[in-house]
Amino acid sequence: MNESVNNPENDRSGIGEAVTTALRQPSFLRVMLFLAATVVVLVGMRLGAPILSPILFAVVLSLLFSPIYAWLRRHRIPTPLALVLMLVGLTLLFGGIFLLLGVSIARFSGDIGSYTGQLNGQVDNLQGLAKSLGLSETSIKDAVHPSALTGAIGAVLGGLADFLSDIFLILLITLFLLAEGPAMMGRLRASVGSDHPQLASMTVFGRNVVRQLGLRAIVNLFTAAGVVVLLWVCGVDFPLMWGILTFFLSFIPWIGLPIAVAPAVVLALAEYGVERALLVIAGVVVINVVAENLLSPMLMGRGLSLSPTVLFVGFIFWAWLLGGPGAFLAAPLTIFVALIFQTFPETRWIASLMVVGAPSTEGPDTDVPPPEGEVVEPAS
């Protein structure tokens, strides 16, 4: 008789190896359960987008401003006073932006009829120029509808005003996250251990969001300042409003800047004619080339670089899932997905496709404060 039949240890060993092999092999049922869970989560996010979007914005803002909060705490400022200072600073910052945009939008809305009349006159001039060049069959008015253009600009600015109406709620959630962040991370470390891979991934995510968006903000600030100076020199109305719009919309990859400057180009066409509009377009192109091809590579080389294809697909996906706010959150959310894929060995190859240079799971750099706002005691 076979010896293995009479040996219970061999039987148990064989059964254990068979079970282990079965668990390691991804079955069809496991794949279907994963896809079903993913669909449920995405449907829930889409249905809850009006509530989820302000919370996600607050999370991103808390990560961005956590170095300032950590700096205040490192200088022995009590937590209540540090939170008050953060509240005052954020209120002044966003309140000033809201006031400036609100006044500019109100003035633009009041003068929109005048701009429509000026644009109609410019279109008539272009139609006359086309006829003088022998293009009598070309109807510019059929291709360009001045009232539709000015109405579209008003709709964009109205949507921006609607978004700014939620800024107070976003700021409150941001302050709560700044205050509770260190305690929450401490409880999480105590429950799962400091070497847990998901916890390390969250730390890397916070650091990379601070880097990516912080460096992106520097590039956008340079672009917005250039646009403000250009429009002021060209005499286009509301240069500060278009500059602020350029700064925020430039966080949206590829299409953000054209959307931001298109109203200013239309306004230049209405006020001064096609030559001034072409000058504005040329100036914006030069500013964008300098910012993206000189300044951006120099700064972005310090942070996590997402693949352009992945970033563009992520922009489309998050904009579809969360609406307009998802377009602004596309970069941090895509970084988060890449870092989650990096955590698990089965999906690590997907993360390597999503980023240019694999995300590091090492500790924070010495020049970047801890993203969760921990207080680092100075060396004695």
N, C-alpha and C positions, 0 to 999 in steps of 0.2 A: 504493500500500500504506500502511496506517496506520502513522504514525510511532512510536506507542507499542509496536508489535510488534517493531520493530527496535531499540528502546532498552532495553538490559538494565537500566539504572538504574531506569527506570520500572517494569519488571517486579519487580525486587527491592523497590522501595518499595511497590508494590501488595500484594505477598505479605506484607511486614512489617506493613502496616496491617491486613490480613485476620487475621493471626495475633494481633496485639494486640487486635483487636476480639473475636476468639473467646475469648481468655483473660479479657477483662474481663467477658464475659457469663457469669453463673453457669449452668452446664449442669446437667442432671438428674443426670448421673453424679457431679459434684462434690457436689451436695446429698446424694445417697445415700451417698457415701463419708463425708461429715461426720456424717450421722446414724448410720451404722454404727460409726464411731469413738467417737461419744458413747455409744452403747449399750455398747460394749466397756468403756469407762472406767467407766461407772456400775455395770456388773455386777462389775467388778474391785473397785471401792470397797465395794460391798455385801458381797462375799465376804470382803474383807480388813478389814472394819469393826473386829473385835477388836484388830487390830494398828494400823490407821490412826487410830482414835479417840484413843489416848494420844499419838500423834505430833502430831496436829492440836491437841490440848489443850496440848501442850508448846510448839508454835509460837505459839499465842495467848498463853500465859503469858510466853514470852520477849519478845514484843512489849510486853506490859503492863509487865513489870519492866525492860525495857531502859532507860527513862529513869533509873531508880535506878542501874543498872550504869554508864550513861554519866556520871552525876553523880560516882560514885566514881572513874572513870577521869579525869575532868576535874580532880579534886583530887589528881592525881599518885599515886594509890594503885596499886601494882603489880597486874598482872593476876591472879597467883595469890592475893594477899591479897583483892582485890575479889571473886573467885569464892568464896573461903572465907566472906567476909562475906555474900554472897548465899545461899550454902548454909545457913549458920547461921540467917539471917533467915527464909528460906523454910521451913526445917525447923521453927523455932519457931512460925511462923504456922500452917502446915498441921498440924503436930503438935499444937498446942493445940486447933485445931478438931477434929481426929480424936479426941483424948482426951475433949473435952467431949461430942462426939456419941456416942462409944463408950460412955461412962458413962451418958449419958441414955438411949440405946437399950437398954442392958442393964437399967436400972431400969424402963423402960417395959415391956419384954418380961416382966420378972418380975411386974409388977403388972397385966398385961393381963387376967388372969382377974377381978381385982377391978373393973377398969373395965367389963368386960362385964356383971358383975352389977349395977353401978350404972346402966349404960345400960338394962338390962332393967327395972329399977325405974322409971326415968324414962319409958320407953315405956308401962309399965303405968299410970302416972299420967296420961299423955296419953290413953290409951285410956279411962280413967275420965272424964276431962274431956270427951271426945267424946261419951260416952254421956249425961252430964249435960246436954249441949247438944242432945240429941235426935238425935245422929248415931250411933245404935246399930248401923247396918249398916256403918259405917266401921271397917275393921280396920287399925290403924296397924302392928301387928306384921307384917302381910303386906307392907306397903310398906317398913318399916324392919327390917332384920335386924341386931340388935346384934352378934352374933358375926361376921357378915360385915364390918361396918364396922370393928370393932377388928382383925380379921384383915387387912383391906386396909391399915390404917394400919401394922401390923407389916410387911406386904410392902413398902410404900414405904420404910420405914426400913431394912429389910434390903437393898433395892436400893441405897440410899445407902451403906450400909456396904460393899457389894461394890465400888462405884465407888471409895471411899476406899482400898480395898486396893491399887489401882494408883497411888496418889499418889506413892510412892517412885520408881517407874519414870518417871512424868511429870516429877518434879523433876530426875532425872538427865539426861533428854533436854533439859530447859529449860536446865540449866547448860551442857551441851555447846553448845547453840545460842547462848547468851550469849557463851561463850568464842570460838566459831568464827565468829560472825556478821560482825564487821568484816572478818576475813580473807576470808571467802567473798564478801562484797560487793565487796571490793577486787579479787579475782580475776575476778569477774563483770564489773566495770567495765573491767578491762584486756582482757578477751576480746571484749566486744561494744561497748564505747564508752560513755562516760557519758551521751550523748544518745540512747541506744537507747530506743524507746517502751515496750518491755516492762519494761526496768529502771526507767524513770520510773514505770510503773504499780505495780511492786512497792514502790517507795518511798512512793508515795501510799497504797497499801494498808496498809503498816505504820503510817503516820501516822494514817490514818483509824480503824484498829482501836484504836490507843492512845486516840484521842479518844473514839470511840463507846463502847467498853467502859469506859473510865475515867470518863466522865461518867455512863454508866449505873450504874456501881458506886456513885457518890455518891448517886444517886436511890434505889438499892436499899438502901444503908446507912441513909438517912433512913427509908425504909419499914420496914426490919427493926428499927431502934431504936424506932420508934413501936409496932410490934407487940409487942416485948418489954415495953415500959412498960405497954401496954394489958393484956396477959395477966398481968403481975405485979400490977397493980392489981385485976384481976378474980379473982385467986387461982387461975388455971389452972396446973396442974403443968407443969414443964419449959419455962418461957418462953424461956430462952436457946436451947434446941434448936429451938423453932419459929421463933425469930428468925433463926437461922443458915439454917434451911431456907427462910425467906422471902427472905433475901438472895440465895441461889444460884438458887432457882427463879424469882425475879423476872426473871432474864435471859431466861427463856422468855416470849415475848410473849403477853399476854392470859390465857392459862390457867395460867401459872406461879404467880401469887399465889393464886388460888383453890385450887390443889392444895396449896400450902404451908400455908394457914391452915385448910383443911377439917379436918385432924386436931385442931387446937386447938379448933375449934368443937364437934366431936363430944365432945372431952374436957370442955369447959365444960358441955355438955348432960348428960353423965354425972355430973359432980360436983355441979352446982348447979341444973340444970333449964333449961327453955326460955328463961326470962327472961335468964339470964346468957349463954346461947348467942346470943340475939338482940342483946344488948349488945355482944358480941365482934364479931358481923357488922357492926353499925352503926359501931363504932369502926374496924374495918379499912377499911370503905368511906370514912370520913372521911379516914383517913390516906392512902389511895390517891388520893383526889381531890386532896388538897393536894400530894402528891408528883408526880402525873402532870400536873395542870393548872396548877400554880404553879411548882414547882421544875424539873420536866423541861423545859418550853419555854424557861425562862431559861437552862438549861445546854446543852441539845441544840442551841440555835441556833448554837453555836460549832462544831459538828461536822457530819458528813455525815448527812443525814436520808433514810432509806429510806422509800419509799412504804409505808404501812401494809398495803395489799393484797399488795405484793411480799414484805414481811416475813412476813406470815401464811402465804402460799403457800410461801415459802422454809422456814419452820418445819416445815410439814407434809412438805415434800420431804426435807429433811435428816434429820428424825426417822425417816422411812421408810427412808432410805438407810443411815444410820449407827446407828439405834436411839436409845436414850435420850441418849447423848452428843451426837448430832446436834442435839437440841433446844437444848442449851446453845451449840453452835457455829453455830447458824442465822444469827445476825447477822453475825459476821465472815466466814463463808463466802459469804453473800449479797453483802456488800460486795466481796469478792474477785471474784465473778462480774460485778458491775456495773462494776468497774474494768477487768476483762479486756475486756468489751464496749466500754468507752470507748476502749480502745487502738486498735481496728481501725475504719476509716471505715465498713465495711459494717454493723457492728453498733452504731455509736454511737447510733443512734436508739433501740435497745433500752435502753441505759444511761440515756438521758434519760427513759424511762418508769419506770425502776426507782427513781430517786432524786428527791427534792424539792430541786432545785438540782443542776446537773451537777457531778460530782466534779472538783475542780481538779487540774491536773497541774503546778502551780507548786511551787516549792521549799517546804520545811517552814517553818512559822511560827516566829517568833523565840521564842515562849513554849513551844514543844514541842520537846524534845530529839530528835536524830536517832533513828529507831526501831531502826536496826541497831546502836546502841551505839557509834557512832564517837566518838573523842575529839577535841573541838574545842579547838584551842590558844587560850589567852586572848590577847587583843590586847595588844601591848606598849605 
